[in-house]
Amino acid sequence: MSDSESALSDSQQDKRRSQPINTAGKELLIELVNKYKSIIESKRSDFLTLNNKRQVWDKISIEFSSQLGNLTRTGEQLKKTWDNMKTKAKKGCTNSQENGQENWWF
C-alpha cells in the first residue's frame, strides 16, 4: 500500500460516524445551552465574542461528556447538533402555523 493510500484510509477512519445523541443527551444539551445562553446566542461577532463562544462550547463539551460518559462530543459537534435542533424547531413551528395549528410546543 502506498503512502497516499494509507493516509487516505487514516483520514477515513477519523471520520467514522458517532453514535447519535439520544433524547437524554438532547435534553442535557438544552440544559447546558440554557446555562450559557447569553454568550452562545449573542449576536456580536468580534474576535473576543467568537473566542468566548468557542470556549463556552468547549466547557459544554466537558460537562456533557462528564454527565453522559458513553457519549463524548467535541464543542464543535455539540454546536452543530444545537444548530440542527434549532432549525428543526423553527421548521416545525413554521409548518404548524401554516397548517393553522396552535403553537406546536404546547
C-alpha positions in Angstrom: 0.0 0.0 0.0 1.4 3.4 -0.9 1.7 6.3 1.5 -1.2 8.2 -0.1 -3.4 5.1 0.2 -2.5 4.7 3.9 -3.1 8.4 4.5 -6.5 8.2 2.9 -7.5 5.2 5.0 -6.3 7.0 8.1 -8.4 10.1 7.3 -11.4 7.9 6.5 -11.1 6.1 9.9 -11.1 9.5 11.7 -14.4 10.4 10.0 -16.4 7.5 11.4 -19.9 8.4 12.4 -20.6 8.7 16.1 -23.5 7.1 17.9 -26.5 9.5 17.6 -27.3 11.6 20.6 -30.4 10.2 22.4 -33.2 12.0 24.0 -31.5 12.3 27.3 -28.4 13.7 25.6 -30.5 16.3 23.8 -32.3 17.3 27.0 -28.9 17.7 28.7 -27.6 19.8 25.8 -30.7 22.1 26.1 -30.0 22.4 29.8 -26.3 23.3 29.2 -27.1 25.7 26.4 -29.6 27.5 28.6 -26.9 27.8 31.3 -24.7 29.7 28.8 -27.4 31.2 26.6 -26.4 34.8 26.9 -23.0 34.0 25.5 -24.0 31.4 22.9 -26.9 33.4 21.4 -25.0 36.7 21.4 -25.3 38.5 18.0 -21.9 40.1 18.3 -19.2 38.7 16.0 -16.0 40.4 17.1 -12.9 38.3 17.9 -13.4 38.3 21.7 -17.0 37.2 21.5 -16.3 34.5 19.0 -13.4 33.2 21.1 -15.6 33.3 24.2 -18.3 31.3 22.4 -15.7 28.7 21.4 -14.5 28.4 25.0 -18.1 28.0 26.2 -18.8 25.2 23.7 -15.6 23.5 24.9 -17.0 23.8 28.5 -20.3 22.4 27.4 -18.5 19.5 25.8 -16.6 18.7 29.0 -19.8 18.9 31.1 -21.8 16.9 28.5 -19.2 14.1 28.4 -18.8 14.0 32.2 -22.6 13.5 32.7 -23.0 11.1 29.7 -19.8 9.1 29.8 -20.8 6.9 27.0 -21.4 9.9 24.6 -18.4 12.1 24.1 -18.6 15.0 21.7 -16.4 18.0 20.9 -17.7 21.5 21.3 -17.9 21.8 17.5 -20.1 18.7 17.3 -22.4 19.9 20.0 -22.7 23.3 18.4 -23.7 21.7 15.1 -26.2 19.5 17.0 -27.6 22.6 18.7 -27.9 24.4 15.4 -29.7 21.4 13.8 -32.1 21.2 16.8 -32.9 24.9 16.5 -33.5 24.6 12.7 -35.9 21.7 13.2 -37.8 23.5 15.9 -38.2 26.6 13.7 -39.3 24.5 10.8 -41.8 22.7 13.0 -43.2 26.0 14.3 -43.5 27.3 10.7 -45.2 24.2 9.5 -47.7 24.2 12.3 -48.5 27.8 11.7 -49.1 27.2 8.0 -51.4 24.3 8.9 -53.4 26.6 11.2 -52.4 24.7 14.3 -51.8 26.2 17.7 -48.2 26.6 19.0 -46.7 23.1 18.4 -44.6 23.2 21.6 -47.7 23.4 23.9 
